[in-house]
Amino acid sequence: MGEEKQALKEHITLGQFLKAQNFISSGGEAKHFLIEHVVLVNQEKEQRRGRKLYPGDTVHIDQQSYTIT
């Protein structure tokens, strides 16, 4: 089962999520991370760091699943 992650606002961007989960240390690294890793948002491949994530969205990164709450 995946982990649940709480967003502090109505939405959070994928880049902010990656930084909050310590996948990257700065927002500038998001573009490279998304190219080098398989990232799925709601089971669709995503490479935009600005993709908005809302409560209920699921993010899969390298076989790990997260649910935005």
The first five atom37 places (N, CA, C, CB, O) and aatype in JSON, in Angstrom:
{
  "aatype": [12, 7, 6, 6, 11, 5, 0, 10, 11, 6, 8, 9, 16, 10, 7, 5, 13, 10, 11, 0, 5, 2, 13, 9, 15, 15, 7, 7, 6, 0, 11, 8, 13, 10, 9, 6, 8, 19, 19, 10, 19, 2, 5, 6, 11, 6, 5, 1, 1, 7, 1, 11, 10, 18, 14, 7, 3, 16, 19, 8, 9, 3, 5, 5, 15, 18, 16, 9, 16],
  "atom_mask": [
    [1, 1, 1, 1, 1],
    [1, 1, 1, 0, 1],
    [1, 1, 1, 1, 1],
    [1, 1, 1, 1, 1],
    [1, 1, 1, 1, 1],
    [1, 1, 1, 1, 1],
    [1, 1, 1, 1, 1],
    [1, 1, 1, 1, 1],
    [1, 1, 1, 1, 1],
    [1, 1, 1, 1, 1],
    [1, 1, 1, 1, 1],
    [1, 1, 1, 1, 1],
    [1, 1, 1, 1, 1],
    [1, 1, 1, 1, 1],
    [1, 1, 1, 0, 1],
    [1, 1, 1, 1, 1],
    [1, 1, 1, 1, 1],
    [1, 1, 1, 1, 1],
    [1, 1, 1, 1, 1],
    [1, 1, 1, 1, 1],
    [1, 1, 1, 1, 1],
    [1, 1, 1, 1, 1],
    [1, 1, 1, 1, 1],
    [1, 1, 1, 1, 1],
    [1, 1, 1, 1, 1],
    [1, 1, 1, 1, 1],
    [1, 1, 1, 0, 1],
    [1, 1, 1, 0, 1],
    [1, 1, 1, 1, 1],
    [1, 1, 1, 1, 1],
    [1, 1, 1, 1, 1],
    [1, 1, 1, 1, 1],
    [1, 1, 1, 1, 1],
    [1, 1, 1, 1, 1],
    [1, 1, 1, 1, 1],
    [1, 1, 1, 1, 1],
    [1, 1, 1, 1, 1],
    [1, 1, 1, 1, 1],
    [1, 1, 1, 1, 1],
    [1, 1, 1, 1, 1],
    [1, 1, 1, 1, 1],
    [1, 1, 1, 1, 1],
    [1, 1, 1, 1, 1],
    [1, 1, 1, 1, 1],
    [1, 1, 1, 1, 1],
    [1, 1, 1, 1, 1],
    [1, 1, 1, 1, 1],
    [1, 1, 1, 1, 1],
    [1, 1, 1, 1, 1],
    [1, 1, 1, 0, 1],
    [1, 1, 1, 1, 1],
    [1, 1, 1, 1, 1],
    [1, 1, 1, 1, 1],
    [1, 1, 1, 1, 1],
    [1, 1, 1, 1, 1],
    [1, 1, 1, 0, 1],
    [1, 1, 1, 1, 1],
    [1, 1, 1, 1, 1],
    [1, 1, 1, 1, 1],
    [1, 1, 1, 1, 1],
    [1, 1, 1, 1, 1],
    [1, 1, 1, 1, 1],
    [1, 1, 1, 1, 1],
    [1, 1, 1, 1, 1],
    [1, 1, 1, 1, 1],
    [1, 1, 1, 1, 1],
    [1, 1, 1, 1, 1],
    [1, 1, 1, 1, 1],
    [1, 1, 1, 1, 1]
  ],
  "atom_positions": [
    [[0.85, -1.18, 0.0], [0.0, 0.0, 0.0], [0.89, 1.23, 0.0], [-0.96, 0.0, 1.22], [1.95, 1.23, 0.62]],
    [[0.46, 2.28, -0.68], [1.26, 3.5, -0.77], [1.12, 4.37, 0.46], [0.0, 0.0, 0.0], [0.25, 4.17, 1.3]],
    [[2.0, 5.36, 0.52], [1.97, 6.32, 1.62], [1.0, 7.43, 1.29], [3.38, 6.89, 1.91], [0.76, 7.72, 0.12]],
    [[0.43, 8.07, 2.32], [-0.41, 9.24, 2.12], [0.39, 10.47, 2.5], [-1.72, 9.14, 2.95], [1.04, 10.5, 3.55]],
    [[0.34, 11.49, 1.65], [1.06, 12.73, 1.89], [0.07, 13.88, 1.89], [2.15, 12.96, 0.81], [-0.76, 13.99, 0.99]],
    [[0.15, 14.72, 2.9], [-0.79, 15.82, 3.05], [-0.26, 17.08, 2.38], [-1.07, 16.08, 4.53], [0.87, 17.5, 2.63]],
    [[-1.08, 17.67, 1.53], [-0.75, 18.94, 0.9], [-1.25, 20.05, 1.82], [-1.39, 19.05, -0.53], [-2.34, 19.96, 2.38]],
    [[-0.45, 21.1, 1.97], [-0.82, 22.19, 2.87], [-1.79, 23.17, 2.23], [0.42, 22.92, 3.33], [-2.51, 23.87, 2.93]],
    [[-1.81, 23.22, 0.9], [-2.68, 24.13, 0.18], [-3.74, 23.31, -0.55], [-1.87, 25.02, -0.82], [-3.83, 22.09, -0.39]],
    [[-4.53, 24.0, -1.37], [-5.51, 23.3, -2.19], [-4.8, 22.39, -3.18], [-6.41, 24.31, -2.93], [-5.3, 21.31, -3.51]],
    [[-3.64, 22.81, -3.66], [-2.84, 21.98, -4.56], [-1.36, 22.22, -4.28], [-3.18, 22.29, -6.04], [-0.98, 23.18, -3.62]],
    [[-0.56, 21.32, -4.81], [0.89, 21.44, -4.73], [1.43, 21.03, -6.1], [1.5, 20.55, -3.56], [0.85, 20.15, -6.74]],
    [[2.51, 21.64, -6.54], [3.05, 21.23, -7.83], [3.89, 19.96, -7.66], [3.9, 22.36, -8.46], [4.34, 19.64, -6.57]],
    [[4.08, 19.27, -8.76], [4.88, 18.06, -8.72], [6.3, 18.37, -8.27], [4.89, 17.38, -10.11], [6.89, 17.6, -7.51]],
    [[6.86, 19.49, -8.72], [8.2, 19.89, -8.28], [8.26, 20.12, -6.78], [0.0, 0.0, 0.0], [9.22, 19.71, -6.13]],
    [[7.25, 20.77, -6.22], [7.2, 21.0, -4.78], [7.07, 19.68, -4.03], [6.02, 21.93, -4.41], [7.68, 19.5, -2.97]],
    [[6.29, 18.76, -4.58], [6.13, 17.45, -3.96], [7.46, 16.7, -3.94], [5.07, 16.63, -4.72], [7.82, 16.12, -2.92]],
    [[8.18, 16.72, -5.06], [9.47, 16.03, -5.12], [10.45, 16.6, -4.1], [10.08, 16.14, -6.53], [11.19, 15.86, -3.46]],
    [[10.43, 17.91, -3.93], [11.31, 18.55, -2.96], [10.88, 18.21, -1.53], [11.32, 20.08, -3.16], [11.73, 17.91, -0.68]],
    [[9.59, 18.24, -1.26], [9.08, 17.95, 0.09], [9.39, 16.51, 0.5], [7.58, 18.19, 0.15], [9.57, 16.22, 1.68]],
    [[9.45, 15.61, -0.47], [9.72, 14.2, -0.19], [11.21, 13.86, -0.3], [8.92, 13.31, -1.13], [11.59, 12.69, -0.25]],
    [[12.04, 14.89, -0.45], [13.5, 14.74, -0.51], [14.0, 13.92, -1.69], [13.98, 14.11, 0.75], [15.06, 13.3, -1.61]],
    [[13.25, 13.92, -2.79], [13.76, 13.31, -4.01], [14.76, 14.26, -4.67], [12.61, 12.98, -4.99], [15.7, 13.82, -5.34]],
    [[14.55, 15.56, -4.47], [15.45, 16.59, -5.01], [15.72, 17.59, -3.89], [14.83, 17.3, -6.27], [14.96, 17.7, -2.93]],
    [[16.83, 18.34, -4.03], [17.15, 19.32, -2.99], [16.78, 20.74, -3.41], [18.62, 19.26, -2.66], [16.72, 21.64, -2.56]],
    [[16.54, 20.96, -4.71], [16.12, 22.28, -5.16], [15.16, 22.12, -6.33], [17.35, 23.15, -5.57], [15.16, 21.1, -7.02]],
    [[14.35, 23.13, -6.54], [13.37, 23.08, -7.62], [14.0, 22.91, -8.99], [0.0, 0.0, 0.0], [13.39, 22.33, -9.89]],
    [[15.21, 23.43, -9.16], [15.89, 23.31, -10.44], [16.25, 21.89, -10.82], [0.0, 0.0, 0.0], [16.48, 21.6, -12.0]],
    [[16.29, 21.0, -9.86], [16.62, 19.6, -10.13], [15.41, 18.81, -10.62], [17.18, 18.94, -8.87], [15.57, 17.68, -11.11]],
    [[14.23, 19.37, -10.51], [13.0, 18.64, -10.85], [12.99, 18.19, -12.31], [11.78, 19.51, -10.57], [12.62, 17.05, -12.6]],
    [[13.38, 19.06, -13.22], [13.35, 18.73, -14.64], [14.2, 17.51, -14.93], [13.83, 19.93, -15.48], [13.76, 16.6, -15.63]],
    [[15.41, 17.48, -14.4], [16.31, 16.34, -14.62], [15.77, 15.08, -13.96], [17.72, 16.66, -14.09], [15.86, 13.99, -14.54]],
    [[15.22, 15.21, -12.76], [14.67, 14.06, -12.06], [13.54, 13.43, -12.88], [14.15, 14.47, -10.66], [13.47, 12.21, -13.02]],
    [[12.67, 14.28, -13.43], [11.53, 13.77, -14.19], [11.95, 13.11, -15.49], [10.57, 14.91, -14.48], [11.23, 12.24, -16.0]],
    [[13.09, 13.49, -16.04], [13.61, 12.85, -17.25], [14.23, 11.5, -16.91], [14.65, 13.76, -17.94], [14.08, 10.54, -17.67]],
    [[14.92, 11.42, -15.78], [15.67, 10.23, -15.41], [14.85, 9.16, -14.7], [16.82, 10.62, -14.55], [15.29, 8.02, -14.6]],
    [[13.66, 9.5, -14.19], [12.85, 8.56, -13.42], [11.46, 8.43, -14.05], [12.73, 9.02, -11.96], [10.97, 9.35, -14.7]],
    [[10.85, 7.29, -13.83], [9.47, 7.09, -14.27], [8.55, 7.65, -13.19], [9.17, 5.57, -14.54], [8.5, 7.14, -12.07]],
    [[7.84, 8.7, -13.54], [6.91, 9.35, -12.61], [5.52, 9.31, -13.25], [7.36, 10.83, -12.28], [5.31, 9.82, -14.35]],
    [[4.59, 8.71, -12.54], [3.21, 8.64, -13.0], [2.32, 9.42, -12.05], [2.73, 7.16, -13.12], [2.44, 9.3, -10.83]],
    [[1.43, 10.23, -12.62], [0.41, 10.92, -11.83], [-0.93, 10.38, -12.31], [0.51, 12.51, -11.98], [-1.28, 10.52, -13.48]],
    [[-1.65, 9.77, -11.41], [-2.93, 9.14, -11.76], [-2.75, 8.18, -12.94], [-3.99, 10.2, -12.1], [-3.57, 8.14, -13.85]],
    [[-1.67, 7.42, -12.89], [-1.31, 6.38, -13.84], [-0.97, 6.89, -15.24], [-2.42, 5.4, -13.94], [-1.02, 6.12, -16.2]],
    [[-0.64, 8.18, -15.36], [-0.19, 8.75, -16.63], [1.2, 9.31, -16.44], [-1.18, 9.85, -17.14], [1.48, 9.99, -15.46]],
    [[2.1, 9.02, -17.41], [3.47, 9.51, -17.31], [3.46, 11.04, -17.28], [4.33, 8.99, -18.5], [2.75, 11.68, -18.06]],
    [[4.26, 11.6, -16.39], [4.29, 13.06, -16.22], [5.73, 13.55, -16.2], [3.57, 13.48, -14.93], [6.57, 12.99, -15.5]],
    [[6.01, 14.6, -16.98], [7.34, 15.2, -17.0], [7.3, 16.7, -16.75], [8.01, 14.92, -18.32], [8.31, 17.38, -16.91]],
    [[6.14, 17.21, -16.36], [6.02, 18.64, -16.08], [6.14, 18.87, -14.58], [4.68, 19.21, -16.61], [5.33, 18.38, -13.8]],
    [[7.15, 19.63, -14.19], [7.32, 19.89, -12.76], [6.22, 20.78, -12.21], [8.68, 20.52, -12.5], [6.0, 20.81, -11.0]],
    [[5.54, 21.51, -13.07], [4.47, 22.41, -12.65], [3.11, 21.74, -12.57], [0.0, 0.0, 0.0], [2.11, 22.4, -12.26]],
    [[3.05, 20.45, -12.84], [1.78, 19.71, -12.77], [1.18, 19.88, -11.38], [1.98, 18.2, -13.11], [1.85, 19.62, -10.37]],
    [[-0.07, 20.32, -11.32], [-0.74, 20.53, -10.03], [-1.27, 19.2, -9.5], [-1.88, 21.56, -10.16], [-1.92, 18.45, -10.23]],
    [[-0.99, 18.95, -8.24], [-1.47, 17.75, -7.56], [-2.54, 18.15, -6.56], [-0.31, 16.99, -6.86], [-2.36, 19.09, -5.78]],
    [[-3.66, 17.45, -6.59], [-4.79, 17.75, -5.72], [-5.07, 16.56, -4.81], [-6.05, 18.11, -6.55], [-4.64, 15.45, -5.1]],
    [[-5.77, 16.79, -3.7], [-6.13, 15.67, -2.82], [-6.81, 14.55, -3.63], [-7.05, 16.15, -1.68], [-7.71, 14.8, -4.43]],
    [[-6.36, 13.34, -3.38], [-6.88, 12.18, -4.1], [-6.01, 11.73, -5.25], [0.0, 0.0, 0.0], [-6.12, 10.6, -5.71]],
    [[-5.12, 12.61, -5.73], [-4.2, 12.23, -6.8], [-3.2, 11.2, -6.28], [-3.46, 13.47, -7.36], [-2.83, 11.22, -5.11]],
    [[-2.78, 10.32, -7.16], [-1.74, 9.36, -6.8], [-0.5, 9.64, -7.63], [-2.23, 7.9, -7.02], [-0.58, 9.96, -8.81]],
    [[0.65, 9.51, -6.99], [1.94, 9.72, -7.64], [2.75, 8.44, -7.45], [2.7, 10.98, -7.06], [2.92, 7.97, -6.33]],
    [[3.23, 7.89, -8.56], [4.08, 6.7, -8.51], [5.47, 7.11, -8.97], [3.5, 5.53, -9.41], [5.63, 7.66, -10.06]],
    [[6.47, 6.83, -8.15], [7.86, 7.15, -8.48], [8.69, 5.91, -8.23], [8.39, 8.37, -7.64], [8.8, 5.45, -7.1]],
    [[9.27, 5.37, -9.3], [10.14, 4.2, -9.18], [9.53, 3.12, -8.29], [11.49, 4.61, -8.63], [10.15, 2.7, -7.31]],
    [[8.35, 2.67, -8.62], [7.67, 1.57, -7.92], [7.1, 1.94, -6.55], [8.61, 0.43, -7.76], [6.53, 1.07, -5.89]],
    [[7.22, 3.18, -6.1], [6.65, 3.62, -4.82], [5.42, 4.47, -5.1], [7.71, 4.42, -3.97], [5.43, 5.3, -6.02]],
    [[4.37, 4.28, -4.33], [3.12, 4.98, -4.54], [2.84, 5.96, -3.4], [1.96, 3.98, -4.69], [3.06, 5.64, -2.24]],
    [[2.34, 7.14, -3.76], [1.98, 8.18, -2.78], [0.58, 8.69, -3.14], [3.02, 9.36, -2.78], [0.25, 8.82, -4.31]],
    [[-0.23, 8.97, -2.13], [-1.55, 9.56, -2.34], [-1.56, 10.94, -1.7], [-2.67, 8.65, -1.74], [-1.19, 11.09, -0.53]],
    [[-1.98, 11.93, -2.46], [-2.07, 13.3, -1.95], [-3.36, 13.42, -1.14], [-2.03, 14.35, -3.12], [-4.43, 13.05, -1.61]],
    [[-3.24, 13.93, 0.08], [-4.42, 14.09, 0.94], [-4.62, 15.53, 1.33], [-4.3, 13.23, 2.2], [-5.57, 15.85, 2.05]]
  ]
}
